[in-house]
Amino acid sequence: MSISSVIKSIQDIMRKDAGVDGDAQRLGQLSWLLFLKVFDAQEEELEFELDNYRSPIPEEYLWRNWAADKQGKTGDELLGFINNDLFPELKHLVAPVDKNPRGFVVKEAFSDAFNYMKNGTLLRQVINKLNEIDFTDSRERHLFGDIYEQILRDLQSAGNAGEFYTPRAVTRFMVNRINPQLGESIMDPACGTGGFLACSVDHLKDQVKTASDHQTLQKQIHGVEKKQLPHLLCTTNMLLHGIEVPVQIKHGNTLNKPLSSWDDQVDVIVTNPPFGGTEEDGIEKNFPAELQTRETADLFLQLIIEILKDGGRAAVVLPDGTLFGEGVKTKIKKLLTEECNLHTIVRLPNGVFNPYTGIKTNILFFTKGQPTQDIWFYEHPYPEGVKNYSKTRPMKFEEFQQENDWWGNEADGFTVRVENEQAWKVSIDEVIARNFNLDIKNPHVGETVSHDPDELLASYQQQQQELKGLLGQLQNILGNALTAREGGNTENAGAIFSGMNKQQEEV
């Protein structure tokens, strides 16, 4: 049976259980089971490779000793073991991060995990289905990456607060252009389920030649995720990608400490921070007074500028609202162009993040340490014959070959770049004259008017979706502005109103 069939069967079994309500709980249930199975597969490899290896958790809680036998515990016996023994033991494991780091990873993974299933017989059926996947087989582990993304899409079917899982094509392109090197610290400060970090690990594996290189790779990946379920998925994702002790995947809010208190700086940041949402009260106080806002993406952009080393490189997905926004957004863009060389903005077409959001997005590439002189824009076109992306027709990595061929080298100032139908260059003087409005249209493409009914209907639906997203942002911002003492969020509201006006004009 294929892995995708196994996952579908598991989801069908869970739907019969009265304790599991909806996709999010199904995924939460599957996640801790997957974690323990993947963890044990890695344990087996470590036991084989290392002499005198000791298990980081009591052996009776290893997957092989309670779950692997399909004729093993079931019904009330299985439920009792999981609820009364397994969960309490792993949640309260005595595992100091310095003395038992793998045990610490298990404790963190289970800190907010929960067993939703109430039928022990159905739970045994789920476990037996999972046992059809062999995570010690490198081929099956590789195939599981595709299924893993499908599981994430199932969770994201109810996407909210701007948390959208980045399509693999976009992730690969960003990591490919940033080109992290062995030994460089790589961070995603809003890592979600670890897509950028996993892609970075894959990118680095070709550079690993020795056991020492392997240990270097183990230590250079860093991520922070605020929510429990994505954090658990990210930890599992790192295990699947060969990170044996993913203690650098922190469970917390990266924004939840003063910007000035960051001591550690990093070489590379690749991220798609949440946008459209707002942070809880008080978070903005961690930022300079003149740059305080509760718009999540704006805070993350400030954080990224702060924690990059001189010479450090970043690729960040941001919405159009950041490009044309005013008020605090203008000040942040001024800071960005003064502290960093914002050398490239790739403008993505509509639909890249369908079906989660219709908001148009951009990838900003910048290097800290030198001010911006010129910004190159590259408008990514749809492939021939494609009018929009969808679940069944997602963006493909191969589409970015045109950008890769055009890209050049930052070391020589991208001297090989030329303007063409997709690419144009804007000087910093022009950006300043525009009051740092970076929503600069392609000068090589005239306004085209389509009379095709299907195209017009698709365009109308797309714009309605974008308006809905902007209205959601506005609702959050105005709600927060009513309770804010200083009224700083009205600047954000202005940016959203601008976006709505633009959309209405287009409609």
Secondary structure, DSSP 8 states (H G I E B T S, - for coil): --HHHHHHHHHHHHHT-TT--HHHHHHHHHHHHHHHHHHHHHHHHHHHHSTT---SS-GGGSHHHHTS-TTSS-HHHHHHHIIIIIHHHHHT----TTT-HHHHHHHHHHSS-------HHHHHHHHHHHTTS-TTSHHHHHHHHHHHHHHHHHHHTT--TT-----HHHHHHHHHHH---TT--EEETT-TTSHHHHHHHHHHHTT--SHHHHHHHHHSEEEEESSHHHHHHHHHHHHHTT-S--TTEEES-TTSS-GGG----EEEEEE----S-B--TTGGGGS-GGG---BHHHHHHHHHHHHEEEEEEEEEEEEHHHHH--THHHHHHHHHHHHEEEEEEEE--TTTTTTT----EEEEEEEETS--SEEEEEE----TT-S---SSS---GGGGHHHHHHH--GGGTSTT----SSEEEEEHHHHHHTTT------TTS-------HHHHHHHHHHHHHHHHHHHHHHHHHHHHHHH-SS-TTHHHHHHHHHHHHHHHHH-
